[in-house]
Amino acid sequence: MHFLVVDHRLLELHKSSFLSTGRWVLSAAIPLGWAIGLMTVISPPIVTFLLSFVAGSMVLMVIQEEFSETGSSSFPAFLVGICLYSALVS
């Protein structure tokens, strides 16, 4: 979901450059990250830090998109999503 939001936002902001190269860079980043993950060993504290960084980035992106002044937003849906995710994590 996060990649779809980022993809849509980048397309709005940088249409021509995103269509020519940006989408390919984003698409290549996923298998490249997977391959690097297979070849490296990362200590548990660093994994915890990286996961918290990614989770925080995702929360910031969702909040930015959900509460943007230009788009329509649904606070009840946002609140339900927060509650479901909190129940899932705990």
C-alpha positions, 0 to 999 in steps of 0.5 A: 500500500505504501508503494502505491501511495508513493507511486501516485504522489510522485506521478502527480509531482514529477509526471514526465521524469517519473514515467521515464525513469522513476517508476523503473527505479522504484520497481528495481528497488524491491528485488534489489533490496530482497537480494541484498537482504539474502546476502547480508546478516544484520544484527537484531538491534539494527534490524529493529532500528530499520523496521522502526524507521520504515514504519515511521516513514509509512505513518508519515506518508499516510498522515500526509496523504490522509490529511492533505488540504487538496484531497478528500479524506475520511477520518473515520476510515483512518481511525479504524485503520489505526485501531486495526493495525494497533490490535494486529501489532499488539 
